[in-house]
Amino acid sequence: MNKSISAVIPVYNSEKTIKEVVHRTLSTISKLSRDTEIILIDDGSTDNSWKELESLSKNNSVICIKLLKNYGQHCANMCGFNNSTKDLVVTLDDDLQNPPEEITKLYSALSADVDIVYGEYEEKKHNILRKMGSFIVNKLNKKIFNVRNDVSLSNFRLIRRRVIDNLVLEDSEKPYIPGLLLKYAGNIKCVKVQHSERSLGRSNYNIRKLMS
């Protein structure tokens, strides 16, 4: 299998980590495919993230998009999906908690009958609030979308083009990406991956965001 790969990475106040995220992601996906791109979406950062992105955009494989304000991770991902062009799309965070090298495991687990491969964290390194929020959301998703109990959902996932093409046709001001993916995906697979501690700063998630 030699599929082209897009990496979609929402960026919010990650001036100190995004350069390493991009370099490691490029290094990883370039070993898997000769046709790659990274799409960075600045979701209204208030630090110097955009300056870092402008520097990274000198690489022809890196596309940078600046949103007018902070719309949230789901809208940023949707923007990335709309601008992606490759056979496969991988989504990952901007804080190095998803080690880019783990993309190889997602890619290796993909077979012809699988639409999405989710990274299932061997041990989550989120704080207790984030863990509680993720647990509740996962339970609701499985109930609403009739997802198998052995499927673990996460933001670290590899998605086929056919799913992305259907998803971007949705007309919503506030898209819910996990739900839309489950709506359009057929067979889903999970693979164990590493989850790292935040190298710098604190999570951008708070109680209000998690409840929303």
Backbone hydrogen bonds, N-H to C=O, Kabsch-Sander energy under -0.5 kcal/mol:
donor,donor_aa,acceptor,acceptor_aa,energy
5,I,35,D,-2.1
6,S,88,L,-3.0
7,A,37,E,-2.3
8,V,6,S,-0.5
8,V,90,V,-3.0
9,I,7,A,-0.5
9,I,39,I,-2.8
11,V,41,I,-3.3
17,T,14,S,-1.2
18,I,14,S,-2.5
21,V,17,T,-2.3
22,V,18,I,-2.6
23,H,19,K,-2.4
24,R,20,E,-2.5
25,T,21,V,-2.2
26,L,22,V,-3.0
27,S,23,H,-2.1
28,T,24,R,-1.9
29,I,25,T,-2.8
30,S,26,L,-1.9
31,K,27,S,-0.6
31,K,28,T,-0.9
32,L,28,T,-0.6
32,L,29,I,-0.5
33,S,29,I,-1.8
36,T,34,R,-0.6
37,E,5,I,-1.7
38,I,61,S,-2.9
39,I,7,A,-3.4
40,L,38,I,-0.6
40,L,63,I,-3.1
41,I,9,I,-1.8
42,D,40,L,-0.6
42,D,65,I,-3.1
43,D,11,V,-3.0
43,D,41,I,-0.8
44,G,42,D,-1.4
52,E,48,N,-1.7
53,L,49,S,-2.4
54,E,50,W,-2.6
55,S,51,K,-1.6
56,L,52,E,-2.1
57,S,53,L,-2.0
58,K,55,S,-1.1
59,N,56,L,-1.9
62,V,59,N,-2.1
63,I,38,I,-3.3
63,I,61,S,-0.5
65,I,40,L,-2.7
67,L,42,D,-2.5
67,L,65,I,-0.6
71,Y,69,K,-1.0
76,A,72,G,-2.2
77,N,73,Q,-2.6
78,M,74,H,-2.3
79,C,75,C,-2.3
80,G,76,A,-2.1
81,F,77,N,-2.8
82,N,78,M,-2.4
83,N,79,C,-1.2
84,S,80,G,-0.7
84,S,81,F,-0.9
88,L,4,S,-1.9
89,V,159,I,-2.7
90,V,6,S,-3.0
91,T,157,R,-2.1
92,L,8,V,-1.5
102,E,99,P,-2.4
103,I,100,P,-1.9
104,T,101,E,-1.2
105,K,102,E,-1.0
106,L,102,E,-1.2
107,Y,103,I,-2.5
108,S,104,T,-2.4
109,A,105,K,-1.4
110,L,106,L,-0.6
110,L,107,Y,-1.0
114,V,111,S,-1.9
115,D,187,N,-2.7
116,I,187,N,-1.2
117,V,158,L,-2.4
118,Y,116,I,-0.5
118,Y,189,K,-3.0
119,G,156,F,-3.1
120,E,118,Y,-0.6
120,E,191,V,-3.0
121,Y,119,G,-0.7
122,E,193,V,-2.4
131,K,127,N,-2.4
132,M,128,I,-2.3
133,G,129,L,-2.4
134,S,130,R,-2.6
135,F,131,K,-2.2
136,I,132,M,-2.2
137,V,133,G,-2.4
138,N,134,S,-2.5
139,K,135,F,-2.0
140,L,136,I,-2.3
141,N,137,V,-2.7
142,K,138,N,-2.3
143,K,139,K,-1.9
144,I,140,L,-3.0
145,F,141,N,-2.8
146,N,142,K,-0.5
147,V,142,K,-1.3
151,V,148,R,-1.5
152,S,150,D,-0.5
153,L,151,V,-0.6
157,R,91,T,-1.1
157,R,155,N,-0.9
158,L,117,V,-2.5
159,I,89,V,-3.0
160,R,115,D,-2.2
161,R,87,D,-1.9
163,V,160,R,-0.8
164,I,160,R,-1.7
165,D,161,R,-3.0
166,N,162,R,-1.2
167,L,163,V,-2.4
168,V,164,I,-2.4
169,L,166,N,-1.0
170,E,167,L,-1.8
172,S,170,E,-0.8
177,I,175,P,-0.7
180,L,176,Y,-2.2
181,L,177,I,-2.6
182,L,178,P,-1.9
183,K,179,G,-1.9
184,Y,180,L,-1.6
185,A,181,L,-1.7
189,K,116,I,-2.4
191,V,118,Y,-2.1
193,V,120,E,-2.3
196,S,97,Q,-2.3
199,S,95,D,-0.9
210,L,206,N,-2.5
211,M,207,I,-2.4
212,S,208,R,-2.3
